[in-house]
Amino acid sequence: MVTFSGTERLERIVLHREEYHIDSTNKEVAVILLSGSFRVGEHTFERSDVFSQEADGFCVSNHGTCSLLVSDTAEICV
């Protein structure tokens, strides 16, 4: 789970077959998919790599906890 201390920075995260939680309480968070795939609610994000496809991701603001479901592998930037 990603949490924020007030000294935030970009972070590259590789996820494998897991549910990953992001707490957006009192903050705005952008998640960019670099490669792989994940699902948030009913929306699936897929991208083979950063060179052959356009960027894909989402932004969430003061929404509480958001869950990314990774069925195989996903590389994200938060």
N, CA, C and O atoms as CSV, one atom per row, in Angstrom:
chain,resi,resn,atom,element,x,y,z
A,1,MET,N,N,0.845,-1.186,0.000
A,1,MET,CA,C,0.000,0.000,0.000
A,1,MET,C,C,0.879,1.233,0.000
A,1,MET,O,O,1.846,1.323,0.756
A,2,VAL,N,N,0.536,2.173,-0.850
A,2,VAL,CA,C,1.286,3.420,-0.874
A,2,VAL,C,C,0.653,4.393,0.121
A,2,VAL,O,O,-0.568,4.538,0.169
A,3,THR,N,N,1.494,5.056,0.911
A,3,THR,CA,C,1.058,6.095,1.843
A,3,THR,C,C,1.925,7.320,1.593
A,3,THR,O,O,2.982,7.220,0.970
A,4,PHE,N,N,1.485,8.460,2.070
A,4,PHE,CA,C,2.192,9.693,1.795
A,4,PHE,C,C,2.531,10.424,3.090
A,4,PHE,O,O,1.724,10.477,4.018
A,5,SER,N,N,3.733,10.983,3.136
A,5,SER,CA,C,4.212,11.633,4.349
A,5,SER,C,C,4.256,13.144,4.238
A,5,SER,O,O,4.495,13.824,5.235
A,6,GLY,N,N,4.031,13.683,3.053
A,6,GLY,CA,C,4.155,15.121,2.845
A,6,GLY,C,C,5.397,15.458,2.044
A,6,GLY,O,O,5.545,16.593,1.589
A,7,THR,N,N,6.295,14.498,1.860
A,7,THR,CA,C,7.490,14.688,1.046
A,7,THR,C,C,7.426,13.740,-0.142
A,7,THR,O,O,8.379,13.012,-0.421
A,8,GLU,N,N,6.297,13.757,-0.838
A,8,GLU,CA,C,6.031,12.821,-1.912
A,8,GLU,C,C,6.942,13.020,-3.112
A,8,GLU,O,O,7.468,14.105,-3.355
A,9,ARG,N,N,7.108,11.926,-3.856
A,9,ARG,CA,C,7.856,11.939,-5.100
A,9,ARG,C,C,7.316,10.827,-5.991
A,9,ARG,O,O,6.541,9.980,-5.545
A,10,LEU,N,N,7.729,10.838,-7.240
A,10,LEU,CA,C,7.339,9.770,-8.152
A,10,LEU,C,C,7.960,8.458,-7.693
A,10,LEU,O,O,9.095,8.419,-7.218
A,11,GLU,N,N,7.197,7.396,-7.843
A,11,GLU,CA,C,7.700,6.088,-7.456
A,11,GLU,C,C,7.308,5.053,-8.504
A,11,GLU,O,O,6.140,4.968,-8.881
A,12,ARG,N,N,8.266,4.269,-8.975
A,12,ARG,CA,C,8.031,3.172,-9.915
A,12,ARG,C,C,7.816,1.912,-9.094
A,12,ARG,O,O,8.628,1.576,-8.232
A,13,ILE,N,N,6.712,1.213,-9.368
A,13,ILE,CA,C,6.340,0.035,-8.588
A,13,ILE,C,C,6.017,-1.100,-9.554
A,13,ILE,O,O,5.283,-0.906,-10.523
A,14,VAL,N,N,6.564,-2.282,-9.289
A,14,VAL,CA,C,6.260,-3.476,-10.074
A,14,VAL,C,C,5.396,-4.389,-9.206
A,14,VAL,O,O,5.769,-4.741,-8.087
A,15,LEU,N,N,4.232,-4.764,-9.745
A,15,LEU,CA,C,3.272,-5.590,-9.012
A,15,LEU,C,C,3.097,-6.933,-9.712
A,15,LEU,O,O,3.104,-7.009,-10.940
A,16,HIS,N,N,2.941,-7.987,-8.919
A,16,HIS,CA,C,2.756,-9.335,-9.462
A,16,HIS,C,C,1.588,-10.017,-8.755
A,16,HIS,O,O,1.639,-10.238,-7.545
A,17,ARG,N,N,0.544,-10.348,-9.498
A,17,ARG,CA,C,-0.587,-11.137,-8.996
A,17,ARG,C,C,-0.997,-10.728,-7.576
A,17,ARG,O,O,-0.900,-11.516,-6.635
A,18,GLU,N,N,-1.446,-9.501,-7.449
A,18,GLU,CA,C,-1.812,-8.986,-6.133
A,18,GLU,C,C,-2.865,-7.892,-6.239
A,18,GLU,O,O,-3.150,-7.379,-7.321
A,19,GLU,N,N,-3.428,-7.552,-5.102
A,19,GLU,CA,C,-4.314,-6.403,-4.995
A,19,GLU,C,C,-3.518,-5.323,-4.276
A,19,GLU,O,O,-3.032,-5.528,-3.164
A,20,TYR,N,N,-3.391,-4.160,-4.933
A,20,TYR,CA,C,-2.568,-3.069,-4.423
A,20,TYR,C,C,-3.477,-1.907,-4.055
A,20,TYR,O,O,-4.337,-1.518,-4.845
A,21,HIS,N,N,-3.294,-1.344,-2.855
A,21,HIS,CA,C,-4.178,-0.305,-2.338
A,21,HIS,C,C,-3.465,1.045,-2.301
A,21,HIS,O,O,-2.301,1.140,-1.910
A,22,ILE,N,N,-4.182,2.080,-2.712
A,22,ILE,CA,C,-3.680,3.450,-2.671
A,22,ILE,C,C,-4.669,4.286,-1.868
A,22,ILE,O,O,-5.858,4.321,-2.181
A,23,ASP,N,N,-4.176,4.954,-0.839
A,23,ASP,CA,C,-5.021,5.819,-0.017
A,23,ASP,C,C,-4.923,7.251,-0.530
A,23,ASP,O,O,-3.862,7.870,-0.457
A,24,SER,N,N,-6.034,7.776,-1.051
A,24,SER,CA,C,-6.031,9.137,-1.603
A,24,SER,C,C,-6.704,10.140,-0.668
A,24,SER,O,O,-7.027,11.250,-1.090
A,25,THR,N,N,-6.919,9.770,0.590
A,25,THR,CA,C,-7.556,10.673,1.551
A,25,THR,C,C,-6.748,11.971,1.669
A,25,THR,O,O,-5.549,11.937,1.946
A,26,ASN,N,N,-7.402,13.094,1.459
A,26,ASN,CA,C,-6.808,14.433,1.562
A,26,ASN,C,C,-5.663,14.683,0.583
A,26,ASN,O,O,-4.779,15.496,0.852
A,27,LYS,N,N,-5.678,13.985,-0.551
A,27,LYS,CA,C,-4.637,14.212,-1.547
A,27,LYS,C,C,-5.123,13.782,-2.923
A,27,LYS,O,O,-6.145,13.106,-3.041
A,28,GLU,N,N,-4.400,14.169,-3.951
A,28,GLU,CA,C,-4.683,13.758,-5.319
A,28,GLU,C,C,-3.541,12.857,-5.779
A,28,GLU,O,O,-2.371,13.196,-5.607
A,29,VAL,N,N,-3.882,11.710,-6.362
A,29,VAL,CA,C,-2.885,10.716,-6.769
A,29,VAL,C,C,-3.094,10.373,-8.237
A,29,VAL,O,O,-4.221,10.127,-8.668
A,30,ALA,N,N,-2.004,10.356,-9.006
A,30,ALA,CA,C,-2.050,9.927,-10.402
A,30,ALA,C,C,-1.310,8.604,-10.520
A,30,ALA,O,O,-0.215,8.445,-9.982
A,31,VAL,N,N,-1.914,7.659,-11.226
A,31,VAL,CA,C,-1.310,6.354,-11.468
A,31,VAL,C,C,-1.181,6.186,-12.979
A,31,VAL,O,O,-2.179,6.237,-13.698
A,32,ILE,N,N,0.044,5.987,-13.462
A,32,ILE,CA,C,0.311,5.796,-14.883
A,32,ILE,C,C,0.804,4.363,-15.074
A,32,ILE,O,O,1.736,3.924,-14.401
A,33,LEU,N,N,0.176,3.648,-15.988
A,33,LEU,CA,C,0.599,2.294,-16.311
A,33,LEU,C,C,1.770,2.349,-17.283
A,33,LEU,O,O,1.651,2.920,-18.367
A,34,LEU,N,N,2.901,1.760,-16.903
A,34,LEU,CA,C,4.069,1.710,-17.773
A,34,LEU,C,C,4.040,0.461,-18.646
A,34,LEU,O,O,4.357,0.521,-19.834
A,35,SER,N,N,3.657,-0.675,-18.053
A,35,SER,CA,C,3.504,-1.918,-18.823
A,35,SER,C,C,2.670,-2.906,-18.021
A,35,SER,O,O,2.565,-2.799,-16.799
A,36,GLY,N,N,2.080,-3.869,-18.721
A,36,GLY,CA,C,1.263,-4.884,-18.072
A,36,GLY,C,C,-0.200,-4.503,-18.071
A,36,GLY,O,O,-0.685,-3.832,-18.982
A,37,SER,N,N,-0.906,-4.945,-17.024
A,37,SER,CA,C,-2.332,-4.618,-16.922
A,37,SER,C,C,-2.797,-4.689,-15.476
A,37,SER,O,O,-2.242,-5.418,-14.654
A,38,PHE,N,N,-3.835,-3.905,-15.192
A,38,PHE,CA,C,-4.507,-3.968,-13.899
A,38,PHE,C,C,-5.943,-3.519,-14.082
A,38,PHE,O,O,-6.302,-2.928,-15.101
A,39,ARG,N,N,-6.751,-3.806,-13.086
A,39,ARG,CA,C,-8.160,-3.422,-13.121
A,39,ARG,C,C,-8.469,-2.576,-11.889
A,39,ARG,O,O,-8.005,-2.863,-10.785
A,40,VAL,N,N,-9.261,-1.528,-12.103
A,40,VAL,CA,C,-9.792,-0.694,-11.027
A,40,VAL,C,C,-11.294,-0.660,-11.225
A,40,VAL,O,O,-11.781,-0.091,-12.202
A,41,GLY,N,N,-12.030,-1.263,-10.309
A,41,GLY,CA,C,-13.470,-1.358,-10.476
A,41,GLY,C,C,-13.796,-2.128,-11.737
A,41,GLY,O,O,-13.359,-3.267,-11.896
A,42,GLU,N,N,-14.557,-1.527,-12.638
A,42,GLU,CA,C,-14.943,-2.173,-13.892
A,42,GLU,C,C,-14.019,-1.823,-15.058
A,42,GLU,O,O,-14.198,-2.336,-16.163
A,43,HIS,N,N,-13.025,-0.947,-14.820
A,43,HIS,CA,C,-12.148,-0.491,-15.901
A,43,HIS,C,C,-10.823,-1.258,-15.885
A,43,HIS,O,O,-10.178,-1.371,-14.843
A,44,THR,N,N,-10.421,-1.784,-17.048
A,44,THR,CA,C,-9.141,-2.480,-17.187
A,44,THR,C,C,-8.166,-1.604,-17.957
A,44,THR,O,O,-8.503,-1.069,-19.013
A,45,PHE,N,N,-6.965,-1.459,-17.430
A,45,PHE,CA,C,-5.886,-0.713,-18.066
A,45,PHE,C,C,-4.869,-1.718,-18.597
A,45,PHE,O,O,-4.429,-2.598,-17.857
A,46,GLU,N,N,-4.488,-1.597,-19.879
A,46,GLU,CA,C,-3.529,-2.513,-20.488
A,46,GLU,C,C,-2.554,-1.728,-21.355
A,46,GLU,O,O,-2.932,-0.786,-22.051
A,47,ARG,N,N,-1.292,-2.136,-21.295
A,47,ARG,CA,C,-0.257,-1.473,-22.099
A,47,ARG,C,C,0.936,-2.426,-22.214
A,47,ARG,O,O,1.401,-2.958,-21.206
A,48,SER,N,N,1.429,-2.644,-23.425
A,48,SER,CA,C,2.552,-3.567,-23.574
A,48,SER,C,C,3.875,-2.938,-23.117
A,48,SER,O,O,4.682,-3.601,-22.467
A,49,ASP,N,N,4.097,-1.672,-23.452
A,49,ASP,CA,C,5.311,-0.970,-23.006
A,49,ASP,C,C,5.157,0.527,-23.292
A,49,ASP,O,O,4.180,0.958,-23.905
A,50,VAL,N,N,6.127,1.298,-22.843
A,50,VAL,CA,C,6.046,2.756,-22.985
A,50,VAL,C,C,6.408,3.243,-24.385
A,50,VAL,O,O,6.187,4.410,-24.709
A,51,PHE,N,N,6.965,2.358,-25.222
A,51,PHE,CA,C,7.432,2.766,-26.540
A,51,PHE,C,C,6.417,2.535,-27.651
A,51,PHE,O,O,6.409,3.269,-28.639
A,52,SER,N,N,5.557,1.523,-27.505
A,52,SER,CA,C,4.668,1.177,-28.615
A,52,SER,C,C,3.213,1.592,-28.399
A,52,SER,O,O,2.408,1.480,-29.324
A,53,GLN,N,N,2.854,2.065,-27.208
A,53,GLN,CA,C,1.482,2.486,-26.950
A,53,GLN,C,C,1.467,3.789,-26.163
A,53,GLN,O,O,2.414,4.115,-25.448
A,54,GLU,N,N,0.366,4.529,-26.312
A,54,GLU,CA,C,0.216,5.787,-25.576
A,54,GLU,C,C,0.025,5.520,-24.085
A,54,GLU,O,O,-0.357,4.420,-23.683
A,55,ALA,N,N,0.291,6.524,-23.285
A,55,ALA,CA,C,0.145,6.413,-21.835
A,55,ALA,C,C,-1.300,6.115,-21.450
A,55,ALA,O,O,-2.239,6.552,-22.115
A,56,ASP,N,N,-1.457,5.368,-20.373
A,56,ASP,CA,C,-2.781,5.059,-19.844
A,56,ASP,C,C,-2.700,5.096,-18.332
A,56,ASP,O,O,-1.685,4.708,-17.753
A,57,GLY,N,N,-3.743,5.552,-17.695
A,57,GLY,CA,C,-3.762,5.632,-16.241
A,57,GLY,C,C,-4.981,6.377,-15.758
A,57,GLY,O,O,-5.938,6.584,-16.504
A,58,PHE,N,N,-4.939,6.782,-14.494
A,58,PHE,CA,C,-6.070,7.488,-13.908
A,58,PHE,C,C,-5.599,8.374,-12.773
A,58,PHE,O,O,-4.473,8.250,-12.292
A,59,CYS,N,N,-6.475,9.266,-12.355
A,59,CYS,CA,C,-6.232,10.173,-11.236
A,59,CYS,C,C,-7.377,10.019,-10.250
A,59,CYS,O,O,-8.537,9.909,-10.644
A,60,VAL,N,N,-7.048,10.013,-8.981
A,60,VAL,CA,C,-8.074,9.909,-7.945
A,60,VAL,C,C,-7.765,10.970,-6.886
A,60,VAL,O,O,-6.607,11.169,-6.520
A,61,SER,N,N,-8.803,11.646,-6.398
A,61,SER,CA,C,-8.611,12.737,-5.458
A,61,SER,C,C,-9.558,12.604,-4.275
A,61,SER,O,O,-10.777,12.564,-4.445
A,62,ASN,N,N,-8.989,12.534,-3.074
A,62,ASN,CA,C,-9.745,12.506,-1.822
A,62,ASN,C,C,-10.909,11.508,-1.885
A,62,ASN,O,O,-12.041,11.823,-1.518
A,63,HIS,N,N,-10.601,10.316,-2.352
A,63,HIS,CA,C,-11.617,9.288,-2.573
A,63,HIS,C,C,-11.509,8.143,-1.568
A,63,HIS,O,O,-12.290,7.194,-1.639
A,64,GLY,N,N,-10.564,8.212,-0.640
A,64,GLY,CA,C,-10.335,7.095,0.271
A,64,GLY,C,C,-9.404,6.092,-0.382
A,64,GLY,O,O,-8.511,6.468,-1.141
A,65,THR,N,N,-9.611,4.822,-0.089
A,65,THR,CA,C,-8.738,3.787,-0.625
A,65,THR,C,C,-9.219,3.300,-1.984
A,65,THR,O,O,-10.403,3.024,-2.178
A,66,CYS,N,N,-8.293,3.199,-2.910
A,66,CYS,CA,C,-8.540,2.711,-4.260
A,66,CYS,C,C,-7.739,1.423,-4.417
A,66,CYS,O,O,-6.585,1.365,-3.991
A,67,SER,N,N,-8.327,0.385,-5.021
A,67,SER,CA,C,-7.654,-0.901,-5.162
A,67,SER,C,C,-7.374,-1.231,-6.619
A,67,SER,O,O,-8.259,-1.132,-7.469
A,68,LEU,N,N,-6.142,-1.623,-6.901
A,68,LEU,CA,C,-5.728,-2.094,-8.212
A,68,LEU,C,C,-5.613,-3.605,-8.126
A,68,LEU,O,O,-4.920,-4.123,-7.251
A,69,LEU,N,N,-6.275,-4.310,-9.011
A,69,LEU,CA,C,-6.209,-5.761,-9.047
A,69,LEU,C,C,-5.313,-6.170,-10.212
A,69,LEU,O,O,-5.636,-5.925,-11.374
A,70,VAL,N,N,-4.187,-6.796,-9.885
A,70,VAL,CA,C,-3.216,-7.215,-10.891
A,70,VAL,C,C,-3.280,-8.731,-11.005
A,70,VAL,O,O,-2.931,-9.444,-10.064
A,71,SER,N,N,-3.731,-9.227,-12.172
A,71,SER,CA,C,-3.865,-10.667,-12.341
A,71,SER,C,C,-2.568,-11.324,-12.796
A,71,SER,O,O,-2.384,-12.523,-12.583
A,72,ASP,N,N,-1.658,-10.564,-13.422
A,72,ASP,CA,C,-0.365,-11.108,-13.824
A,72,ASP,C,C,0.740,-10.150,-13.351
A,72,ASP,O,O,1.241,-10.285,-12.235
A,73,THR,N,N,1.117,-9.186,-14.197
A,73,THR,CA,C,2.162,-8.239,-13.857
A,73,THR,C,C,1.764,-6.841,-14.316
A,73,THR,O,O,1.134,-6.674,-15.361
A,74,ALA,N,N,2.138,-5.844,-13.526
A,74,ALA,CA,C,1.923,-4.450,-13.918
A,74,ALA,C,C,3.082,-3.615,-13.364
A,74,ALA,O,O,3.503,-3.784,-12.219
A,75,GLU,N,N,3.576,-2.726,-14.195
A,75,GLU,CA,C,4.582,-1.762,-13.771
A,75,GLU,C,C,3.907,-0.404,-13.827
A,75,GLU,O,O,3.436,0.021,-14.882
A,76,ILE,N,N,3.861,0.281,-12.681
A,76,ILE,CA,C,3.152,1.555,-12.594
A,76,ILE,C,C,4.072,2.654,-12.064
A,76,ILE,O,O,5.109,2.384,-11.457
A,77,CYS,N,N,3.670,3.882,-12.306
A,77,CYS,CA,C,4.307,5.044,-11.726
A,77,CYS,C,C,3.234,5.770,-10.934
A,77,CYS,O,O,2.183,6.105,-11.480
A,78,VAL,N,N,3.485,6.019,-9.652
A,78,VAL,CA,C,2.522,6.693,-8.787
A,78,VAL,C,C,3.068,8.066,-8.452
A,78,VAL,O,O,2.425,8.826,-7.728
